[in-house]
């Protein structure tokens, strides 16, 4: 109830338009309404900087999902600002905390959306893995590529091993294909020792699919077949020769 409302009521009593009893009832109702309105308004003292316009409904939703001022403030300090209530709730619901956000931000991933943060977290892609992949030569991976490598369980150790086996310029798609067909560094090294030093990813996968290994190649050479191509090796294997 405002001072203007109170003054108006007193003037109506003085002019005889309201009795004292009616005035008391009206003042009581207006006072109760003012209290109810105040309770619906968020407590500004608990809101972090940048959040001063939460409605009572929004505050209730934040409370249900246990999004408090400390959580919001920590996200802001980690670099996430201008979040909506819906985004705050989504981050909390997927258990994304400020430490996770800050670790990614410190790697230069400062333009991640809330959706991307949630996706990376869901696939358990963390800062440590990104650092390892960068050290393995993959500096500018996208969120989608990071998730794809994680999904197919391609890690930095495997990438380094393949590089040491002779494959230094593999793409993310090629790494995933090799992993999917169970072509590892040991298989590559064995074929190279058997003389196949210029195989493409496609040829490696074909040889692996038809179960052609270094022992097969050596056996054929011992039998006098010294210049067999990949296609010929596969054909012999396919026909059981």
Secondary structure, DSSP 8 states (H G I E B T S, - for coil): --HHHHHHHHHHHHTTSS-HHHHHHHHHHHHHHHHHHHHHS--GGG--TT-----HHHHHHHHHTT--HHHHHHHHHHT--S--HHHHHHHHHTT--HHHHHHHHHTT-TT--HHHHHHHHHTT--HHHHHHHHHTT--S--HHHHHHHHHTT--HHHHHHHHHTT--S--HHHHHHHHHTT--HHHHHHHHHTT--S--HHHHHHHHHTT--HHHHHHHHHTT--S--HHHHHHHHHTT-
